[in-house]
Amino acid sequence: MNHDIASPAQCFTIFDGDKMCGFFSYINFPHPKAKNIKRVHRLVVLPDYQGLGLGSRILDFFGKWLNEKHSRLRIVTSSPALIQSLSKNAQWRCTHFGRKIVNNGLKSLNRTSSSKRVTSSWEFLPLESQKKEI
């Protein structure tokens, strides 16, 4: 993981009073059919605030906020704690779980991909849309 933030990212800092406790950013997710998808670019919870469910609450907040703006929010993560938290949350749907094998013919890129670790992809579903699907 690197510390670079993509220049088109929308960035937010999260505070507890006057103390910063987290950081969140998202970027547009290019899709051939849907133009309203955003992807989590960075989700950081500082060590003093980890284990309190703050990351999940941040994701829920921005999922609802973006939904009100007629956008969808997706995240890809390999964090076991976040995967466990999202799997218990009815507002997040897992769209992929496991290892993705990248076969793009570029061996140097395959070594830097997530092909050696388990990742999962998730999409925020507002409760209203869940009722409509049933």
RASUL-V544559 format. One record per run of one state. SS is the DSSP state (h for helix, s for strand, l for the rest). FROM is the first residue (numbers start at 1). TO is the last residue. If there is no record, write none. Layout:
# RASUL-V544559
ss=<SS;SS>
from=<FROM;FROM>
to=<TO;TO>
This chain:
# RASUL-V544559
ss=<l;s;l;s;l;s;l;h;l;h;l;s;l;h;l;s;l;h;l;s;l;h;l>
from=<1;10;17;19;29;37;46;47;50;54;69;72;78;80;88;92;99;107;113;119;125;127;134>
to=<9;16;18;28;36;45;46;49;53;68;71;77;79;87;91;98;106;112;118;124;126;133;134>
